[in-house]
Structures are given as structure tokens and as C-alpha cells.
Amino acid sequence: MVDRLIDYKILGDAIVRLVSMSPEETSAAEGMADHLLGFFGYQDRVIDNMLEPADRNIFYQFQDWGLLKTVSEETTLWDKREWRIHYWLLNSDKILNWTPLEEPEVDPEAVNIYENLSPAEWRIETYDEDDLWLPKRRELGEY
């Protein structure tokens, strides 16, 4: 049983966190969360048969992110055939219980590598007369 209600803001935050979206994309993540939660309503699971192929693809994407999981159950029909039913469940543990990722250490020298280049090092040769495979250099008036 889930202790907390998963609303679109909580699920949107999980999407931002797991997909490494920028804070500016929070409203897009909340829209995705609202769309997904619309299938669940007040239930804790969604039967796979009710999904259109496009929606099922979205569910697979959420499963890849770890926000949804699947379960199946088998039942025996009146004519003794076995019938398998597939359900989608919100992965509430992953949505509600998370630890922030540690920020990697950044070498300031590696980040500012271009600040240490001299103007001569910034000069880039894009044409060399010795390159035989290139067409002969022409002046603008020759075109």
C-alpha cells in the first residue's frame, strides 16, 4: 500500500529527475505525468488491453525509465482455456523513495580549457596548398 498519494507534481518531479530534464522542462514533465495518471484514475493498476498502441508505447517508455512495472495473472475460462491478463502498475517505490545522485567532481582546468589558448592557437587552417585532393584555390573573382 502506498503511504502517499502520487499526483502529477510528484510524478513530474520523478520524470525530471530520472530523465535528467532541466528545471525549465518541469511543466512538460508534469504534462506527461498528468497524461499517464489519467489512465489510472483512482486505481492502482491499468489493464493492458485498454491501451491504444500509441499509449502502450508511452507506457513502455515509462517502464524503461523505471516508473512503471508490469504484472500478469492467469485465469481459467469456462471452456477450460487459460487466459493471461497483463497489468501496468506505478512503481511507487521508485517514484516516492529516491536518493539524489551525487554531483560528479569537475576539474576546473578541463572546463576552462579554451580560456588558456593563445590567439595563435585559436587560428585554424582550413586550406593547405599541399593537399592534392582539394581543388585548386581560387579567388572570389574567378567564380
C-alpha positions in Angstrom: 0.0 0.0 0.0 1.3 3.5 -0.9 1.6 5.8 2.1 1.5 8.9 -0.1 -0.8 9.8 -3.0 1.1 10.1 -6.3 -0.1 13.2 -8.0 1.1 14.8 -11.2 3.6 17.1 -9.4 5.3 14.1 -7.6 5.4 12.0 -10.8 6.5 15.0 -12.8 9.4 15.5 -10.4 10.3 11.9 -10.7 10.3 12.2 -14.5 12.6 15.3 -14.4 14.9 13.5 -12.0 15.1 10.2 -13.9 15.3 11.6 -17.4 17.7 14.4 -16.4 15.5 17.1 -17.7 16.3 20.7 -17.0 14.2 22.6 -14.4 12.7 24.6 -17.3 11.1 21.4 -18.6 9.2 20.7 -15.4 5.9 21.8 -17.0 6.4 19.3 -19.8 7.2 16.6 -17.4 4.1 17.4 -15.4 2.0 17.2 -18.6 3.4 13.8 -19.3 2.7 12.8 -15.7 -0.9 14.1 -15.9 -1.4 12.1 -19.2 -0.1 8.9 -17.6 -2.1 9.3 -14.4 -5.3 9.9 -16.5 -5.2 6.2 -17.3 -5.0 5.1 -13.7 -7.8 7.3 -12.3 -8.3 6.1 -8.7 -7.0 2.6 -9.4 -3.5 1.2 -8.7 -3.3 -0.6 -12.0 -4.3 -0.4 -15.6 -5.2 -3.4 -17.8 -3.0 -3.5 -20.9 -5.9 -4.4 -23.2 -7.5 -1.0 -22.8 -4.4 0.8 -24.3 -4.1 2.0 -27.8 -0.8 1.2 -29.5 0.5 4.8 -29.2 -0.4 4.9 -25.5 1.2 1.5 -24.9 4.4 2.8 -26.4 4.3 5.7 -23.9 3.8 3.1 -21.1 6.9 1.2 -22.4 8.9 4.4 -22.2 7.8 5.0 -18.6 8.7 1.4 -17.9 12.2 2.0 -19.4 12.6 4.9 -17.0 11.6 2.7 -14.1 8.3 4.5 -13.3 6.0 1.7 -14.4 6.2 -2.1 -13.9 4.1 -4.9 -15.3 2.4 -7.9 -13.7 0.4 -10.7 -15.2 -2.2 -13.1 -13.9 -3.7 -16.2 -15.4 -7.3 -17.3 -15.1 -9.2 -20.3 -16.4 -12.1 -19.6 -18.7 -15.4 -21.5 -18.6 -14.2 -23.7 -21.5 -11.0 -24.6 -19.6 -8.6 -22.4 -21.6 -6.0 -20.4 -19.8 -6.2 -16.6 -20.2 -3.4 -14.3 -19.3 -4.2 -10.7 -18.3 -1.4 -8.1 -18.2 -1.5 -5.0 -16.0 0.6 -1.9 -15.6 1.5 -0.6 -12.1 3.0 2.6 -11.0 6.4 1.9 -9.4 5.7 3.9 -6.3 8.9 2.9 -4.6 11.0 4.5 -7.4 8.7 7.5 -7.6 8.5 8.3 -3.9 11.7 6.9 -2.5 14.8 8.2 -4.2 18.2 9.4 -3.3 19.7 12.3 -5.2 22.6 11.5 -7.5 25.9 12.8 -6.3 27.3 15.6 -8.4 30.5 14.4 -10.2 33.7 16.3 -9.4 34.6 18.7 -12.2 38.1 19.6 -13.0 38.0 23.4 -13.5 41.0 23.3 -15.8 39.2 20.9 -18.1 36.1 23.0 -18.1 38.0 26.2 -18.9 40.4 24.6 -21.5 39.7 27.3 -24.1 40.5 30.2 -21.8 44.1 29.1 -21.8 44.6 29.1 -25.6 46.6 31.9 -27.1 45.2 33.8 -30.2 47.7 31.9 -32.4 46.3 28.6 -31.2 42.8 29.7 -32.0 43.8 30.1 -35.7 42.6 27.1 -37.6 44.0 26.3 -41.1 41.1 25.1 -43.2 43.0 25.0 -46.5 46.5 23.8 -47.3 48.0 24.2 -50.8 49.8 20.9 -50.3 46.6 18.9 -50.1 46.4 17.4 -53.5 43.0 16.0 -53.1 41.5 19.5 -52.7 40.6 21.6 -55.8 43.0 24.4 -56.6 42.3 27.5 -54.5 40.5 30.3 -56.5 40.0 33.9 -55.7 36.5 35.3 -55.4 36.6 37.0 -58.9 37.4 33.7 -60.6 33.9 32.2 -59.8 
